[in-house]
Amino acid sequence: MAGKACTHLDQITDVVPSSSGCEDCLTVGRRDWVHLRVCQVCGHLGCCDNSPLRHATAHFGTARQTIIRSYEPAEDWYWCYIVEVGFELDGAPPAPSHP
């Protein structure tokens, strides 16, 4: 991934996570997600690609909102789906995380 840089930083907003767990899993009565990711455009909280239903990536596929951030304790990274690169931002607000 060396040399790649996200060019979509202007899409990052100060969002409030949409749920206390994966929004889509909870809707269908599941709680078997592995890790959570929050969309930095709208706040949709979805499960990671290691989870059975991969709702964070599914949200990108339908909403085309580019950047997610980890919603895990002690993780402070972002991912851009378009450029396919992970990154951290100097001066970013503290990462939100679930209890």
VOPAGU-2260 file (C-alpha; in pm, 1 decimal, decimal comma):
REM VOPAGU-2260
SITE   aa  ch    i         X         Y         Z
SITE  MET   A    0       0,0       0,0       0,0
SITE  ALA   A    1     300,4     226,8       1,3
SITE  GLY   A    2     245,8     537,9    -201,4
SITE  LYS   A    3    -133,2     532,0    -184,1
SITE  ALA   A    4    -306,2     821,3     -13,1
SITE  CYS   A    5    -673,0     882,6      48,0
SITE  THR   A    6    -803,8    1178,3    -149,5
SITE  HIS   A    7   -1145,4    1173,5      18,0
SITE  LEU   A    8   -1059,7    1330,4     354,1
SITE  ASP   A    9   -1307,5    1610,3     286,5
SITE  GLN   A   10   -1588,2    1355,2     333,7
SITE  ILE   A   11   -1499,3    1291,1     700,0
SITE  THR   A   12   -1749,4    1449,5     937,3
SITE  ASP   A   13   -1802,6    1446,3    1313,2
SITE  VAL   A   14   -2058,0    1164,9    1327,3
SITE  VAL   A   15   -2257,7    1000,5    1602,2
SITE  PRO   A   16   -2275,4     621,1    1565,5
SITE  SER   A   17   -2621,6     510,0    1455,1
SITE  SER   A   18   -2656,1     228,2    1706,4
SITE  SER   A   19   -2501,9      52,0    2005,5
SITE  GLY   A   20   -2395,4    -240,7    1784,5
SITE  CYS   A   21   -2406,5    -332,3    1417,3
SITE  GLU   A   22   -2722,6    -153,8    1307,6
SITE  ASP   A   23   -2810,0    -409,7    1040,2
SITE  CYS   A   24   -2733,8    -718,7    1252,0
SITE  LEU   A   25   -2950,3    -585,3    1533,9
SITE  THR   A   26   -3234,3    -524,9    1286,0
SITE  VAL   A   27   -3237,3    -895,6    1194,5
SITE  GLY   A   28   -3183,2   -1017,5    1551,6
SITE  ARG   A   29   -2813,8   -1110,8    1527,1
SITE  ARG   A   30   -2527,8   -1021,1    1758,2
SITE  ASP   A   31   -2248,5   -1229,6    1605,3
SITE  TRP   A   32   -2035,4    -949,9    1466,6
SITE  VAL   A   33   -1658,8    -953,0    1525,6
SITE  HIS   A   34   -1562,0    -583,2    1511,1
SITE  LEU   A   35   -1750,2    -262,7    1440,4
SITE  ARG   A   36   -1681,6      18,9    1192,2
SITE  VAL   A   37   -1849,0     360,2    1177,7
SITE  CYS   A   38   -1912,6     540,8     848,2
SITE  GLN   A   39   -1748,9     882,3     863,6
SITE  VAL   A   40   -2011,2    1037,5     637,4
SITE  CYS   A   41   -2339,4     935,6     803,3
SITE  GLY   A   42   -2255,1     746,8    1125,3
SITE  HIS   A   43   -2384,2     406,0    1010,9
SITE  LEU   A   44   -2240,7     145,6    1247,4
SITE  GLY   A   45   -2167,5    -180,8    1069,4
SITE  CYS   A   46   -1977,3    -501,9    1126,4
SITE  CYS   A   47   -1634,4    -569,0     976,1
SITE  ASP   A   48   -1540,8    -803,8     693,0
SITE  ASN   A   49   -1445,7   -1076,0     944,6
SITE  SER   A   50   -1806,8   -1077,2    1062,8
SITE  PRO   A   51   -2056,1   -1312,6     895,6
SITE  LEU   A   52   -2264,2   -1040,9     726,9
SITE  ARG   A   53   -1999,8    -772,1     653,5
SITE  HIS   A   54   -2241,1    -480,5     694,1
SITE  ALA   A   55   -1981,2    -199,2     690,0
SITE  THR   A   56   -1869,0    -299,1     340,4
SITE  ALA   A   57   -2230,1    -360,0     235,2
SITE  HIS   A   58   -2310,7      -4,0     345,0
SITE  PHE   A   59   -2030,9     125,2     123,8
SITE  GLY   A   60   -2169,0     -82,0    -163,9
SITE  THR   A   61   -2514,4      73,7    -139,5
SITE  ALA   A   62   -2449,7     422,1       0,2
SITE  ARG   A   63   -2110,1     475,4    -170,3
SITE  GLN   A   64   -1987,2     657,2     139,7
SITE  THR   A   65   -1613,3     619,8     123,0
SITE  ILE   A   66   -1448,4     628,6     465,5
SITE  ILE   A   67   -1500,4     420,3     779,9
SITE  ARG   A   68   -1328,0     438,9    1116,9
SITE  SER   A   69   -1267,9     159,1    1363,0
SITE  TYR   A   70   -1516,5     153,8    1649,4
SITE  GLU   A   71   -1299,5     -70,8    1864,4
SITE  PRO   A   72   -1133,7      29,5    2193,2
SITE  ALA   A   73    -769,1     137,4    2148,3
SITE  GLU   A   74    -795,2     148,9    1766,9
SITE  ASP   A   75    -768,9     483,4    1591,8
SITE  TRP   A   76    -753,6     409,6    1219,6
SITE  TYR   A   77    -958,9     489,2     912,6
SITE  TRP   A   78   -1013,2     298,4     586,7
SITE  CYS   A   79   -1090,5     441,8     244,4
SITE  TYR   A   80   -1282,8     194,5      29,2
SITE  ILE   A   81   -1210,2     378,0    -297,3
SITE  VAL   A   82    -830,7     395,8    -264,4
SITE  GLU   A   83    -817,7      76,9     -50,5
SITE  VAL   A   84    -585,4     224,3     207,2
SITE  GLY   A   85    -585,6     241,3     585,4
SITE  PHE   A   86    -452,1     546,9     765,3
SITE  GLU   A   87    -446,3     750,7    1085,1
SITE  LEU   A   88    -497,0    1126,5    1103,4
SITE  ASP   A   89    -287,8    1359,7    1314,3
SITE  GLY   A   90    -511,6    1585,9    1518,9
SITE  ALA   A   91    -822,7    1370,0    1470,6
SITE  PRO   A   92   -1071,0    1371,5    1755,7
SITE  PRO   A   93   -1048,4    1069,4    1986,1
SITE  ALA   A   94   -1186,5     757,0    1825,4
SITE  PRO   A   95   -1535,6     666,2    1938,6
SITE  SER   A   96   -1568,4     312,1    2065,1
SITE  HIS   A   97   -1828,1      87,5    2212,9
SITE  PRO   A   98   -1803,7     -22,6    2575,4
